[in-house]
Amino acid sequence: MQYYSELEGKKVFTEDNIKIGTLKDIIFTPSDQAKVTKIVIKGVQKNSLILPISFVIKINKFIRIKKSFQITQLDENELFIRKNLLDKQIIDLAGNKVVRVNDVLLQESFTPKMEIKVSGVDVGWLGLMRRIKLEVLISRFLHKFGIIRASVFLSWGDIQPLDLLRGKIQLKKEEEKLDNLRPEDLADYLEQTNEKNIRRFLKILDQKRSVEVVSNLNINYQKDLFYHWKPEKCARMIQNMEPDKAVDALLTIAKKKRENVILLIEEKKRKILTNLISFSKTPIGKYMTPIFFTINSGATVKDAIQKIQTETLDFTFFATVYVVNNNNQLVGVCNLHELLIHSPETPIYKFMIQNLIVAKLATPIELVIRKIVRYHLPAIPIVNNNNLMLGIVTFDDVADIIAKKLFPSHA
């Protein structure tokens, strides 16, 4: 086995000892068996020559090639080790984290002919020291103090390229391992790369996973994605996002395109989003979500539990039962604990809290936050002048505002 850093810059001679140049890069196919296919030589005239690996005879103190070599070109799905892999970010699927490639380990075999594969990558600081020719010196220094440091090595089979620069590269599909990464974490990792690579990476995820990741991306990355996607793809993504996050994404799209996207969304979801967009012009609207649970005041505990079981499967937040009268007006609230401690036949109106804390669309967001914090509310209902519920604002919805007020230097 040899590291790429140990090969780079080696002199290249033909079998009859004619110097051709020095090794500039190595080309490989980024598949499960990442085979080296070509080498790149910096010629004596400073020109670059690409040679198939089949012309390489031996690699030791220098590189020996056949005298009857032929030059070739880079194929569509091939990558360079130095240009496309070194210093790039990868997702370590085994450790669920993003790491940086500091060196590349190559494995040789000679049966029946010489074959070289990318065996893995060194993501430790010793890999970086090796590249700047300080590994031996640093290792000796540490050894004097009884400190032994080994390279941090990842097998090629356990990593997922994140920032490879060629547009047509097919990334390895390892969904069962990617599923171990939370969507928020994966979004954070992807934000360390660029929009082009994010679009490429999303293609290997299924629709549900892709929606989760996009929903957690910074709004500027969402803006870039929706700018490049066609209206049909934008609509499919928006259709499956939570309403409040969908509205945030829609508002990043240019008005004419946004109108086209909304027309492509299923009618029920379209009405919700249209209302939320109109609400977004109010102090509260952009923080409000229209997903909440209501039950009639005459219903029993048993009725409420059955309704919860059938109607809240897709809820991402559920902490409060909102009680309404026959005119759908908000008349009370109860939490899940209160629901569970009463007998199944007890009517909800008997134990619901009638002293309601609510807000209106025109209520200043600072006042809403004050109410949430003062009364320890998981969410506050937003009602209109007729006391009909329009949505809720959760603690999570305003957490960023609270954080900025508490830690302004980190805003």
N, C-alpha and C positions, 0 to 999 in steps of 0.2 A: 504494500500500500504506500502511496505517496500523496502528499498534499500538493494542491495546485500551486501554492506559493513557492514550493521547492522546485517546481518545473519552469515557472515563468522566467523568461530571460535566458534560459539555457541555449547554448549555441546549437545550431542545426547543421549537420554535415551530411553529404551524400555518402554512400558506401565506398566511394573512391576518394574520400576526404576533401571534397570541395565544399567550402563554407557557403551555405545558402542564406543564413541570417540567424535570428534568435526567435524563440517561441514568444509570441505576442498574446495568444489566447487559445482556448480550446472550445470546440463546438460539440454540443450534445443534444440528444432528443429528450425532452422532459416528460417521459412516460414512466410507468411503474418501474421498468428496467431502464434507467437513464443511461443509455450507451453513448460513449464518445464516438463521434462519427468523423470528425475532421480536426485538423490543427491549423492555427493561423500563424504564419511566419512573417516577422518583420524582416524584409529582404535587405541585402547589403546596400541597395539603392534606395532604402527607406520606403519601398513599396510593400504592400501586404499581399501575401500569397496564401490561398486556402488549399490545403492538401487533404485528400481522404486519408483516414487513419490506416487504411490498408497499405499505404506506402511507407509507414513507419516500421522500421526493423527492430530497433532497440531504444530504450530510454534508461540512461544511467547518469554519468557525469555530463554527458551531452546527448543530443538526440540524433540518431542515425536513420536516414531514410534511403529508399532505393534511388539509384541514379536515374532511373527511367520514370521519375515521378511525373504526374500530371496535375495541373491546378484545376480547381472546380469552384462552385459558388455555394452560398448558403441556401439551403432548402427552406420551404415555407414554414415548417413546424420545428425548426432547429433554433437553439439559443446558444449564446456565448456564456462561458463561465464568468469571465471577468466583467463583461459589459452588462449581463442580465442577471447574474446571481450574486456575485460578491457585493457586500455592503447593502444588499436588499433586505427587506423585511419579509419574514415568513411567519405563518401561523404554525406553532409547534402543537400538532394535534394531540400528542401524548400528554403535554403539560398544560394545554389550553392557554397559551400565551403567545405574544408576538416577540420574536427575537431577531437578531441581526446576524447575517452570514459574514463571518470573519475569515473563513478559509473553507476549502472544499476538499474532501478526501476522495481519492481515486483508487480503484482496485483493478489490478491487472490480472489477466489469466492468459495462458498460452496454449490452450488446447481447443481445437487443432491449430488455431492461429491466434495471434495476439488480439485480445479484446480488453477494452478499458471501460469501466462503468463508474458513474458517480455513486459512491457508496453512502455518502452522507455529508453533513456540513459541521464545521466547528463554529459554535456560537459563543465561545468563551473568550476571555481577554487574551489567553495564550495564543489563540489563533491570530489575533491582531499583532501580537509581539512577533510571531513567526513571520508574518508578512513584511515587517520592517527589520527583520534579521536580528531581533533581540531576544528571541525565545531562550536560546542556550545560556546567554548571559544572565537573564532574569532567573531562570531555573536554578543556575548554580548559586546565585546570590541567596535565593530563598532556601536552598538546601542547607546552606551554612547555619541557618536558624532552625533547621529541622522542619521546615515548611515544604510540603510536597503538593504541587498543584498539577492536576491533570486537565487535559483538554475537555471542554464540554461538547460532547459529540451527539448529534442527532442523526439517526438513520434516515436515508432518503424516503423510506416507506412511511415515516411518521410525521412528515412535514407537508404543508400546503403552501405553494408559492402565492404571495400576495401582490408583489409589486414588480413582476416581470413586465418588461416594457414592450414586447412585441404584441401587436394588437390581436393576432390570430392564434395565440397560444391557447390550448385547451387545458384548463386546470384539472387536476385530479379530483374526482368526486368522492368525498369521504363524509357523506352527510351524517352517518351514524356517529362520527367523532365530532363533527362540527356542531351537532346537537348538544354536545356537552358545554358549549359556549353559550352564555346568556346573550340574547339579542342586543342588550345594552352594551355588553363587553365587546361583542363582535363589531357593533357600530363604532365604538371608540377606536378599535384597532383599524378599521377601514378608513377612519378619518385621518389616520397617519399617512395614508397614501393619497391618491388623487382621484378625481371624479371618473376619469376614463377607466382606471383599474377597478373602481367600485362597481361600475356597470358590468365589467367583464366578470367580476367575482359573483355578482348577484345571479348571473346566468346558471351557476351550478346549484343554486338553492331552489327548493320547491316554492310554490306560490305563497304558502302560509309563512314559511321561514323568511322569504324575501320581504314580505309585508312587514313582519316584525322588525327586521333590521332597518328597513327604510324609515319606519315610524320613529326609530330611535336615533337617526342621523341628525346632525346639526342642520338647522333650517337652510343654511347656505348650500350644503351638499344636496339637500332635497331640491332646492331651486335649480341647481345644475342638472340633476337627473331628469326632472320634469321638463326642462328646457330641451334636452336631447331626445326624450322619448316622444313617440307619436301620440296623438290624443287617445287612441284606442288603448295603448299600454298604460297611459296615465290613468284612464278611467278604471281599468282593471285593478290597479294598485289602490286608488282612492276608494273604490267600492269595498275593499276589504280592510281598510284602516278604521280605527276608532273615529267616531264623528269629529271630536274636537281636534285630533291630530290631522284628520283628513282636511278639515277647514284650513288649518295652518298651512298645509301643503298646497291646497288650492289657491290660497292667497299669494303664493310665490309665483304663480303662473300668470303670464300676460293675459289681460282681460279677454281678448278675442279667443285665444286658445282655451282659457278657463271656461268660457261659455260653451265651447264645443265639447270639452271634457264632461261638463255637467250634464249635457244632453245625452251622453252615452252611458250614464249611470242609471241603475235600476230605479224606478219611479219612487218607491218608498224611501230609499236612501237619499235620492235627489231632493225630496221635499225637506228632509231633516237638514241636509247640508245647506240648502238655499236659505232656510230660516236662520241657521247658525251664522251664515255669512252676513245676513242683514243685522243680526244681533252683534256681530263683531265690531260694529261702529259705535256700540254703547260701551260704557266703562267696564261692565261685567261680561259682556257677551263673549269676548275672546278667551275668557277663562272658564266658560261654562260648558258642561257636557250634558247632552239631552238624554243620557242613559240613566234611568232611575227606576225604582220599583214602587208601585202604588197598590193599595188594597182598599176596598170599600169598608167603611166603618162598621157595617153590620156583619161583616164576615167573621168567621171563627178562627181561632188559632190554627185548627186543622186545615181550613180553607187557605189560609195564608201560606202555610208550609207547602201544601200541594202546588200552589201557584209559584212559589219560589223555585221549587224543583223543576218546573217546566219552562219558566220564563227568564231565568237568570243564568242559563248555561254559558252564554257568551259574555257575561258581564266581567269586566276587568276590575271593577270596584263595586263592592256591595256591603254597606255597613248599617244602613237605616231603612226601615219600612215607613213609607209615607202613606198616611191614611186620608182618604178623600170621601166626600159625601156623594149623594146621587147626582149632583151637578158637577162632579169632578173637581170640586174646590178643596184645597188643602185644609184639613181640620185637625190633624194630629200627627204625631210621630211615635215610633217605638223602635228600640234596638233589638237585635236578634236574641240577646240574653233574656229580655223581658218576654219575648215571644215564647221562648222555650220553657220558662218556669211556670207558665200557666197551663191549665188543663186544655186538651184539644177542643172542647166544646165552648170555651169561654169566648164571648164576642170581644173583638179588639177594642171597641169603644170604651169598654170597662176599665182598661188599664193604659190606654194611650195617653201621651202627654199632650195637653191642649194648649199650653203656654208656648206658642211657637216662636222661634227665632228665624226670621226670613230676611231676604234682601230683594231689591228690585233691580231691573236692568240699569237704572240710572244711579244706583247707589255707588258712591266712590269705592274703589277697590280697597283703599286703606281702611274704610269702615268695615267692609266685609272681612278683611283679615283680622281686625280687632275683635269682631264677634266670634270668629272661628277659634281664635286663641283664648279669648276670655272665657268662653263657655265650653272649651275642650271639644269642639265639634269635629267629627270626621269629615262632615260636609254640611253646607248650608243650602237650603232650597231657595231657588229664584222664582218669584211669582209675579204675575201681572196685576193690574189694578182690580181684577175680578177674583184674585186669589187662586188663579189656575196656575199649576206648576209649569214652568218653561224649561227647567233644568236644575242642575246642582253645580256648585263650585266646591271641589274637594280640597282638603289640606294640601295634597300633592300638587294640585293645580296652581297654588300660590306659594309653594315652598321656595321657589327661586326668588320671588320678591322678598320673602322673609329673610332668606339667606343674604341677599344684597344689602338689606337694611342692617342686618347684624354684622356682616363682614364686608363693608363697602370697599375695602382695599383689594378684595378678591373678585369683585364684580367684573 
